[in-house]
Amino acid sequence: MDYYAILGLDRNASEDDIKKAFRKLAKQYHPDLNPNSPEAEAKFKEINDAYSVLSDPDQKANYDQYGNASPQHNPFGGGFNPFGGFDASSIFEEFFGSKRHSYDQNTSINANLHITLKEFLLGCKKIVEITKTVFCNMCNGEGGSNPQICSFCMGKGVQIKRIQQGPFIMQQTVPCDHCQGAGKNFLIKCSHCGASGKVSKNETIEINVPPNCPLNATLQIAEHGNQENKNYAPGTFNVTLNPLTDNVNGVARDGSVNFVKEITLEDWYNNKEVKINRFDVDYVTYDLSNLKQSDKRVVFSGKGLRNVTNDAQGDFVVTFRITK
């Protein structure tokens, strides 16, 4: 395979000639610009393979002398990893500056809030304080002033690292070490955010828990999450509601609540009707003439909490324990 011919070059081509030829052809045949074209993708793989060899001094020297990049050269091409798949986007980012940040849409904040069983049933309002990440207002999220194009990545924000793994040479696109992926550095760094473009902010949020809220439900409060990137709306604040079980003996995943009610021998002997406080919301009653022995479990159907999985209402399960 003639790598020079693939790039339309002769063997006296300079490093700059190789890079210019690759840019031109890669843009012409890039899969993003030629959707549903197997021919363009195949051509782009050839171009990528040729450039990965001719742009590397050691591989190019071996190729010029022996017609092969190295004794262990990947037969599928230096830039094409047959086991990891073809990563066209990394080459597109490297040469055309199309950086795809990991925070295109700002990140959410996840938190847990413990509320009483009464609050699950009747609803409530809660005030919580959170610490979130926002872009710095002092530098408008830039990190400083008087920006200069990063001389290491030439403003692309990424760099290519080559890793030797056995007989294969892998290429990996990573954020630039010198500008942390920004593509630029500042002559005057922002002292407020330490040139990161981001700061921490404390915020107070009012959470409205609706009546008969499902057990372990997650309430989503839009635009109260992090906003690392000023170009996008803030993320979501997700708060999961967990039950406080101080006055009961456990809450099951299906919303059933377990409770132990102690009964004196006198009340049991007199067959009294007892009232059991249900989470400080109301009462359920039970006729002790039906109680034949201690530790009997009585199920009050549908008197527990809603189940977030199937929206069914759990049970209130009372264990009657006879005491002396």
KAVENGI-V75288 format. One record per pair of residues at least 4 apart in sequence whose ideal C-beta (glycine too) atoms are under 6 Angstrom apart, sorted by the first residue. I is the first residue (numbers start at 1). J is the second residue. D is the distance in Angstrom with one decimal. If there is no record, write none. Layout:
i: (I/I)
j: (J/J)
d: (D/D)
//
This chain:
i: (3/3/3/4/4/6/6/7/7/8/9/9/13/13/18/22/22/23/25/26/26/29/29/29/30/31/31/34/45/48/48/49/49/49/51/52/52/53/53/53/53/54/59/59/62/62/62/63/68/69/72/74/74/76/76/78/79/81/90/92/92/93/93/93/97/99/103/103/105/106/106/106/106/106/106/106/107/107/108/108/108/108/109/109/110/111/112/112/113/113/114/114/115/115/116/117/117/118/118/118/118/119/120/120/121/121/122/123/123/123/124/125/126/127/128/129/130/131/131/132/132/132/133/133/133/134/134/135/135/135/135/136/136/136/136/136/138/138/139/139/139/141/141/142/143/143/143/143/144/144/144/144/144/145/146/146/147/147/148/149/149/150/150/150/150/150/152/153/153/155/157/157/157/158/158/159/160/161/161/162/162/163/164/165/175/176/179/179/189/190/193/193/193/198/205/209/212/213/214/214/215/215/215/216/217/217/218/218/219/220/220/221/222/223/223/224/225/225/225/225/226/227/243/245/248/248/249/249/249/250/251/252/254/254/255/255/255/255/255/256/256/256/256/257/257/258/259/260/260/261/261/261/262/262/263/263/263/263/267/268/268/271/271/272/273/273/274/275/275/276/276/278/278/278/284/291/291/294/294/295/295/296/297/297/298/299/299/300/301/302/303/304/304/304/305/306/307/307)
j: (50/53/54/9/11/46/50/21/50/21/13/21/17/18/54/26/51/95/47/30/47/40/43/44/92/41/88/40/80/79/91/77/79/80/55/78/79/59/63/69/78/60/69/70/66/69/70/69/73/73/167/78/168/80/82/169/171/170/173/96/98/98/99/158/156/157/228/229/232/226/227/228/229/232/234/235/226/235/225/235/236/238/225/237/238/239/240/242/239/241/242/244/119/241/244/243/279/122/279/280/281/124/213/305/212/281/211/209/210/211/209/208/207/206/205/204/203/200/202/201/203/226/198/226/228/201/227/141/197/198/230/141/192/193/197/199/190/192/143/144/190/197/230/197/186/190/195/197/186/188/189/190/195/188/187/188/184/186/185/155/184/178/179/183/184/185/178/159/176/183/176/181/183/173/176/176/171/172/174/169/171/170/169/170/181/181/183/185/195/195/197/198/199/228/224/213/306/217/306/308/255/305/308/308/241/308/238/240/239/236/238/237/236/233/234/237/234/235/236/237/235/234/251/251/257/259/258/259/260/258/257/256/307/314/304/305/306/307/314/304/314/315/317/304/316/317/318/319/321/276/318/320/321/323/267/268/320/322/272/288/322/288/289/288/285/287/286/283/285/284/318/282/284/316/300/296/320/321/322/319/321/320/317/319/318/315/317/316/315/313/316/314/315/316/314/313/312/314)
d: (3.8/5.6/5.5/4.7/5.5/5.3/4.3/4.3/5.4/5.8/3.9/5.6/4.0/5.5/5.0/5.5/4.3/5.2/4.9/5.8/5.6/4.7/4.5/4.4/5.8/5.0/4.9/3.5/5.4/4.2/5.8/2.8/5.6/5.5/5.3/3.5/3.4/4.6/5.6/4.5/5.1/5.2/3.8/5.8/5.6/5.5/4.9/5.0/5.3/3.8/4.4/5.8/5.0/5.1/4.6/5.4/5.6/6.0/3.8/5.5/5.6/5.3/5.9/5.6/5.3/4.6/5.1/5.2/5.4/5.3/4.8/5.8/5.7/5.2/5.4/4.2/4.7/4.8/4.4/4.2/4.5/5.6/4.6/5.0/4.9/5.1/5.1/5.5/5.1/5.7/4.9/5.1/4.1/5.8/5.0/5.9/4.0/5.9/4.8/4.8/5.5/4.1/5.4/5.3/6.0/5.3/5.7/5.2/5.3/3.9/4.9/5.7/4.5/5.7/5.5/5.3/5.6/5.5/5.5/5.5/6.0/5.2/5.4/4.4/5.5/4.9/4.8/3.2/5.9/6.0/4.4/5.8/5.7/3.8/5.5/5.0/5.6/4.0/5.9/5.9/3.8/4.6/4.3/5.8/5.9/5.7/4.4/4.1/2.8/5.3/4.3/4.8/5.4/4.7/3.9/5.3/4.4/5.5/5.4/4.3/5.6/5.6/4.0/5.7/5.6/5.6/4.1/5.5/4.0/4.4/5.6/4.6/3.8/5.1/6.0/5.0/5.6/5.0/5.7/5.7/5.7/4.6/5.7/5.7/3.4/5.8/5.9/5.4/3.9/5.7/5.9/6.0/5.0/5.4/5.7/5.2/5.7/5.4/4.2/3.8/4.9/4.5/5.8/5.4/5.3/5.1/5.4/4.7/5.2/5.2/5.5/4.3/5.6/5.5/4.5/3.8/5.4/2.8/4.9/5.2/5.1/4.0/4.9/5.8/5.4/5.0/4.5/5.9/5.4/4.7/5.3/4.3/5.1/5.3/4.8/4.1/5.7/4.2/2.6/4.8/4.1/4.6/5.7/4.5/5.4/5.1/5.1/4.9/5.7/5.4/5.3/5.4/5.2/5.0/5.4/5.2/5.5/5.2/4.7/5.5/5.5/5.0/4.2/5.5/5.7/5.2/5.7/4.4/5.4/5.1/5.8/5.4/5.6/6.0/5.0/5.8/5.5/5.6/4.0/6.0/5.7/5.2/6.0/5.2/5.1/5.1/5.4/4.2/5.4/4.4/3.5/3.0/5.0/5.1/5.2/5.6/4.8/5.9)
//
